[in-house]
Amino acid sequence: MRSDFEPLGKYIRKVNDRNDNSEIETLKGINIDKEFMPSVANTIGSNMSRYRVVSQWQFAYNPMHVGRDEILPISMLKEDRKVIVSPAYVVFEIKDHNQLNPEYLMMWCRRSEFDRNAWFTTDNSVRGGFSWESLCEMELPVPSIEKQREIVAEYNAVVDRIQLNEQINQKLEETAKAIYRHWFEEFEFPISKEYAESIGKPELEGQPYKSSGGEMVYNEELDEEIPKGWDAFYLGDMITHKKGFAFKSKYYRSSGAKVVKVSNFTSNSIDITDCNHIDNAKAQEFKEYELEKYDIVISTVGSWPSNPASVVGKVISAPSLAAGSLLNQNTVRLRTNDNCKQAILYFALKRKSFSNFVISGARGSANQASVTLKHLFSYKIALPKNNYPRLFKDFLDIRYKNETLNILLDKLRGILEIQLSRKIN
């Protein structure tokens, strides 16, 4: 044993509390991100009294499939509310929190080296199980409790900032969608100084257009009234487009130009930290498939709405970090000649009405759907003929900055986790 490392078994003990009276109904599983999540298990007819209880600061892990998945699904319950987990799970706690901090231990369990060691010690069963004895034999550095708390505070500061940025981005997205609906669907955008003066009512400057008597005209394409000076546009007439290329696996390298696939799409953006790469010299042959900041990308093949993670017609906006990446198959890139207009178009396509339109024209099997560009580009949108507000572009710029910061913060979090494996004085 390394002199500065100690066996985990010295500090932990098993817990075998059962849900005897079936009082606890919150059933949880543990995902590969090592977080408790709502269980997807079918519990109809199950005896819930057999399930194991997890209390605040206790740990639970699924010992099965570690050999297959190369990850030990383990998590610590921070909330002061008991939950139950499968009888197959192992629940344990730290004997003395003044010797080993629970959050410090959870940091250790999040390290990739921890999962590799767990995988290495799995048994020879088909499922590749991980025993309690193997967990107890694993070693970790145990500095003073003061040092542990200091490390946890540094780590949590980074994690909290990442979560705050994610919350800010989510709020920005929701706010932008609400403003888009108010301005471009309800036509209650602020009246401009020029329009107010042109109708001889300067006092109306800044007031909502439609409810303040702004002039509306009937549009046959949309079969509704829209503001004077606006028009109905087909999506295909507003943009230039490029379908993604079907890159062959033989092109892939460990580094080089990034290749963006549908699986790299997040809810609104692109996760460029988990992309395939092709050699930079080879990438020069595919420059026509490059992404630029503000590009709109839509998945043309995917699942039906029952699986939102990869749904057909998913719309994302390419952040600055994705600029220069190459677009893979089953996608189409949309681009206009005006970034402000392009940002507005992005929020137009994030509306439920566009999603419903895509699904109405999608075809495929029960597991996969596809949509043609002809159908996508026949979508109609009401927009001003010019003078596009920059507000929506500003929303995206803030989001891009937060995404960039989160990638840097996530790298810092990884560095803090790596440093746990070194001698800590």
C-alpha positions in Angstrom: 0.0 0.0 0.0 1.3 3.5 -0.8 2.2 5.3 2.4 -0.2 8.2 1.8 -3.1 6.0 0.8 -5.5 4.0 3.0 -8.1 1.3 2.3 -11.6 2.6 2.0 -12.9 -0.2 4.1 -11.3 1.4 7.2 -13.8 4.3 6.9 -17.1 2.8 5.7 -19.7 0.2 6.7 -22.6 -1.4 5.0 -26.2 -0.2 5.7 -29.1 -2.6 5.4 -32.2 -0.5 6.3 -35.3 -1.9 4.5 -38.5 -0.1 3.6 -40.3 -2.4 6.1 -43.6 -0.5 6.1 -43.4 0.6 2.5 -43.6 4.2 3.8 -41.0 5.5 1.3 -42.3 5.7 -2.2 -39.5 7.6 -3.9 -37.6 5.0 -5.9 -34.3 6.0 -7.4 -31.7 4.5 -9.8 -28.2 5.8 -10.5 -27.1 6.9 -13.9 -23.6 6.8 -15.5 -23.1 10.4 -14.4 -23.2 9.1 -10.9 -26.4 10.9 -10.0 -29.6 9.6 -8.4 -32.4 9.6 -11.0 -36.1 8.5 -11.1 -36.1 4.7 -11.5 -37.4 3.3 -14.8 -38.0 -0.1 -13.3 -41.4 -1.7 -13.5 -42.5 -2.0 -9.8 -46.1 -3.1 -10.5 -46.8 -6.0 -8.1 -43.3 -5.6 -6.4 -42.9 -5.9 -2.7 -41.6 -2.4 -1.9 -40.7 -3.5 1.7 -37.7 -5.3 0.2 -36.2 -2.2 -1.2 -33.2 -0.6 0.5 -33.4 2.8 2.2 -30.8 5.5 1.5 -30.6 8.5 4.0 -28.8 11.8 3.7 -25.0 11.5 3.2 -25.2 7.7 2.6 -24.0 6.1 -0.6 -25.5 3.6 -2.9 -24.1 1.7 -5.9 -25.2 -0.8 -8.5 -22.7 -3.7 -8.4 -23.9 -5.3 -11.6 -22.6 -4.6 -15.2 -19.4 -2.8 -14.1 -17.4 -5.2 -16.2 -19.6 -4.5 -19.2 -20.0 -0.7 -18.8 -16.6 0.0 -17.3 -18.3 2.4 -14.9 -19.4 1.9 -11.3 -22.8 3.7 -10.9 -22.4 5.2 -7.4 -23.9 8.2 -5.8 -24.2 10.0 -2.5 -27.6 11.4 -1.3 -27.2 15.1 -0.4 -30.9 15.8 0.2 -32.4 15.4 3.7 -35.1 13.1 2.3 -34.9 9.4 2.3 -35.3 7.4 -0.9 -35.3 3.7 -1.8 -33.2 1.8 -4.3 -33.3 -1.7 -5.7 -32.6 -4.6 -3.4 -29.7 -5.4 -5.7 -27.9 -2.2 -4.8 -25.3 -1.9 -2.0 -25.9 0.9 0.5 -23.1 2.2 2.8 -22.1 5.1 5.0 -19.0 6.7 6.4 -18.4 5.7 10.0 -17.0 9.1 11.2 -17.5 12.3 9.2 -14.7 13.9 11.2 -12.3 11.4 9.6 -13.6 11.2 6.1 -15.9 13.8 4.5 -18.7 12.3 2.4 -18.4 14.9 -0.4 -14.6 14.3 -0.5 -15.3 10.6 -1.0 -17.8 11.3 -3.7 -15.2 13.4 -5.5 -12.9 10.4 -5.4 -15.6 8.1 -6.8 -16.1 10.5 -9.8 -12.6 10.0 -11.1 -12.1 8.0 -14.2 -9.2 6.1 -12.4 -11.7 5.0 -9.8 -13.9 3.4 -12.5 -10.9 1.8 -14.2 -9.9 0.2 -10.9 -13.4 -0.9 -10.2 -13.6 -2.5 -13.7 -10.3 -4.2 -13.2 -11.5 -5.9 -10.0 -14.9 -7.2 -11.3 -15.7 -10.8 -11.1 -15.8 -13.3 -14.0 -19.6 -13.5 -14.1 -21.5 -12.6 -17.3 -22.6 -9.3 -15.7 -19.2 -8.4 -14.4 -20.2 -7.7 -10.8 -18.2 -5.6 -8.3 -18.1 -6.9 -4.8 -18.3 -5.1 -1.5 -14.9 -6.5 -0.6 -13.4 -5.0 -3.7 -14.7 -1.6 -2.8 -13.3 -1.9 0.7 -9.9 -2.8 -0.7 -9.7 0.3 -2.9 -7.3 2.9 -1.7 -7.6 6.7 -1.4 -5.6 9.5 0.1 -7.1 10.7 3.4 -5.6 14.1 4.5 -6.7 16.0 7.5 -10.5 16.7 7.7 -9.7 20.4 7.3 -7.8 19.7 4.1 -10.7 17.5 2.8 -13.2 20.3 3.5 -10.9 22.8 1.7 -10.7 20.6 -1.4 -14.5 20.0 -1.3 -15.1 23.8 -1.1 -12.9 24.5 -4.1 -14.5 21.7 -6.1 -18.1 22.8 -5.2 -17.3 26.4 -6.2 -16.5 25.2 -9.7 -19.5 22.9 -9.9 -21.8 25.6 -8.6 -20.6 28.0 -11.2 -21.1 25.5 -14.0 -24.7 24.9 -12.7 -25.3 28.6 -12.4 -24.2 29.2 -16.0 -26.4 26.4 -17.2 -29.4 27.9 -15.3 -28.6 31.3 -16.8 -28.5 29.8 -20.3 -31.8 28.0 -19.7 -33.4 31.2 -18.5 -32.0 33.2 -21.4 -33.5 30.6 -23.8 -36.9 30.8 -22.1 -36.9 34.6 -22.1 -35.9 34.8 -25.7 -38.7 32.4 -26.7 -41.2 34.4 -24.7 -40.1 37.7 -26.3 -40.2 36.1 -29.8 -43.8 34.9 -29.2 -44.7 38.4 -28.0 -43.1 40.3 -30.8 -43.4 37.9 -33.8 -46.5 35.9 -33.1 -48.7 38.3 -31.1 -47.1 41.3 -33.0 -46.7 43.3 -29.8 -43.1 44.5 -30.6 -42.2 48.1 -29.5 -43.4 50.8 -31.9 -40.4 52.5 -33.5 -39.8 56.3 -33.3 -40.0 56.5 -37.1 -43.4 54.7 -37.3 -44.9 56.7 -34.4 -43.9 59.9 -36.2 -45.1 58.7 -39.6 -48.6 58.3 -38.2 -48.5 61.5 -36.3 -48.5 59.9 -32.8 -45.0 60.3 -31.4 -46.3 59.4 -28.0 -46.8 55.8 -29.1 -43.0 55.2 -29.4 -42.1 52.1 -27.5 -45.7 51.0 -27.0 -46.8 47.5 -28.1 -47.7 47.6 -31.8 -50.9 45.6 -32.3 -52.7 46.7 -29.1 -51.7 50.3 -29.7 -53.5 50.3 -33.1 -50.5 49.6 -35.3 -51.7 49.0 -38.9 -52.3 45.4 -39.8 -52.8 43.9 -43.3 -54.2 40.6 -44.4 -51.7 38.0 -45.7 -53.1 35.3 -47.9 -50.1 32.9 -47.5 -50.6 32.8 -43.7 -54.4 33.5 -43.8 -54.0 36.0 -41.0 -53.3 39.7 -40.5 -49.7 40.7 -40.0 -48.1 44.2 -39.4 -47.7 46.5 -42.3 -44.2 46.2 -43.8 -44.0 42.5 -42.9 -44.3 39.6 -45.2 -44.7 35.8 -45.2 -41.5 33.9 -46.2 -40.9 30.3 -47.0 -38.0 29.0 -44.9 -36.2 27.8 -48.0 -36.3 31.3 -49.5 -34.6 32.8 -46.5 -31.5 30.7 -46.3 -28.7 28.9 -48.0 -28.3 25.4 -46.9 -25.8 22.5 -46.9 -26.6 18.8 -46.0 -24.1 17.1 -43.8 -21.6 14.7 -45.2 -21.4 10.9 -44.5 -17.8 10.8 -43.1 -16.4 7.3 -43.1 -14.9 5.9 -40.0 -11.6 5.3 -41.7 -11.1 9.1 -41.7 -11.3 9.3 -38.0 -8.1 10.2 -36.0 -7.3 11.0 -32.3 -7.0 14.7 -33.1 -7.6 17.2 -35.8 -10.8 18.9 -37.1 -13.9 18.0 -35.2 -16.8 16.2 -36.8 -20.2 17.1 -35.4 -22.9 14.4 -35.3 -26.5 14.4 -34.1 -25.4 12.7 -31.0 -23.3 15.8 -30.2 -26.4 18.0 -30.1 -27.5 19.2 -26.7 -31.0 20.7 -26.1 -30.0 24.0 -27.8 -26.3 23.8 -28.7 -23.4 21.4 -29.6 -21.2 19.5 -27.2 -17.8 19.8 -28.9 -16.0 18.0 -26.1 -17.0 14.5 -27.4 -16.6 14.8 -31.2 -14.8 12.5 -33.6 -11.8 14.1 -35.5 -10.3 13.8 -38.9 -6.8 14.9 -40.0 -6.5 18.6 -40.6 -5.1 18.1 -44.0 -8.0 15.8 -45.0 -10.5 18.3 -43.5 -9.4 20.8 -46.2 -11.3 18.7 -48.7 -14.5 19.2 -46.8 -14.5 22.9 -46.1 -17.9 23.3 -47.6 -19.3 21.4 -44.6 -17.8 23.7 -42.0 -19.9 25.3 -39.4 -19.8 29.0 -38.5 -21.0 30.8 -35.4 -24.8 31.4 -35.5 -25.3 28.6 -38.0 -28.7 26.8 -37.5 -28.5 23.0 -37.7 -31.5 20.7 -38.0 -31.5 16.9 -37.6 -33.2 15.4 -40.6 -33.1 11.8 -39.3 -33.8 10.7 -35.7 -36.4 9.3 -33.4 -40.0 10.2 -33.0 -40.8 12.7 -30.2 -41.0 9.9 -27.6 -37.2 10.1 -27.4 -36.3 13.9 -27.3 -32.6 13.2 -27.1 -32.3 12.5 -30.8 -35.6 13.6 -32.2 -36.0 14.3 -35.9 -36.2 18.1 -36.5 -34.1 19.0 -33.5 -32.9 22.6 -33.9 -29.6 23.9 -32.5 -27.5 27.0 -32.9 -23.8 26.5 -33.5 -21.7 28.2 -30.8 -18.4 29.9 -31.5 -16.5 26.9 -30.2 -18.1 24.8 -33.0 -16.8 27.1 -35.7 -14.6 25.2 -38.1 -16.1 21.9 -37.2 -17.4 19.6 -40.0 -21.1 18.6 -40.2 -21.9 14.9 -40.4 -24.8 13.2 -42.1 -28.5 13.3 -41.1 -28.3 17.0 -40.6 -28.7 20.2 -42.6 -27.0 23.6 -42.0 -29.0 26.8 -42.5 -27.4 30.2 -43.0 -28.5 33.7 -43.9 -26.6 36.9 -44.8 -27.6 38.7 -41.6 -26.6 37.4 -38.1 -29.5 39.3 -36.4 -32.0 37.8 -38.8 -30.4 34.4 -38.3 -30.8 34.6 -34.5 -34.4 35.5 -34.9 -34.9 32.6 -37.3 -33.3 30.2 -34.8 -35.9 31.2 -32.1 -38.7 30.9 -34.7 -37.6 27.3 -35.4 -37.4 26.5 -31.7 -41.2 27.0 -31.4 -43.5 24.1 -30.9 -45.3 25.0 -34.1 -42.2 24.2 -36.1 -41.6 20.9 -34.3 -45.2 19.9 -35.0 -44.8 20.9 -38.7 -41.7 18.7 -39.0 -43.4 15.7 -37.4 -46.4 16.2 -39.7 -44.2 15.5 -42.7 -41.9 12.9 -41.1 -41.9 9.3 -42.4 -40.3 6.2 -41.1 -40.5 3.1 -38.9 -41.5 2.9 -35.3 -38.0 3.5 -34.1 -36.7 6.1 -36.7 -38.1 9.0 -38.6 -36.8 11.2 -41.4 -38.0 14.4 -43.0 -37.2 15.8 -46.5 -35.7 19.2 -47.1 -38.6 20.0 -49.4 -41.0 19.7 -46.4 -38.7 21.6 -44.0 -38.2 24.5 -46.4 -42.0 24.8 -47.0 -42.4 26.2 -43.5 -43.8 29.7 -43.5 -42.7 32.5 -41.2 -43.9 36.1 -40.8 -41.0 38.6 -40.5 -40.2 42.2 -41.2 -38.7 42.8 -44.6 -35.7 44.5 -43.0 -34.5 46.2 -39.7 -34.0 43.0 -37.6 -33.5 43.7 -33.9 -30.2 42.5 -32.5 -31.7 41.5 -29.1 -31.9 37.8 -30.1 -28.3 37.8 -31.3 -27.3 39.3 -28.0 -29.1 36.4 -26.2 -27.0 33.9 -28.2 -23.8 35.7 -27.6 -24.3 35.6 -23.8 -25.1 31.9 -24.1 -22.0 31.1 -26.2 -19.8 32.9 -23.6 -21.3 30.8 -20.8 -20.9 27.6 -22.7 -17.2 28.4 -23.4 -16.7 29.2 -19.7 -18.3 26.0 -18.7 -16.0 24.0 -20.8 -13.0 25.6 -19.1 -14.6 25.1 -15.7 -15.2 21.5 -16.5 -11.5 21.1 -17.4 -10.7 22.7 -14.0 -13.0 20.3 -12.3 -11.2 17.4 -14.0 -7.8 18.8 -12.8 -9.1 18.9 -9.2 -10.2 15.3 -9.5 -6.9 14.2 -10.9 -5.0 16.0 -8.1 -6.8 13.8 -5.6 -4.6 10.9 -6.7 -1.5 12.7 -5.6 -0.1 13.0 -2.2 -2.0 15.6 -0.2 -0.3 17.1 2.8 
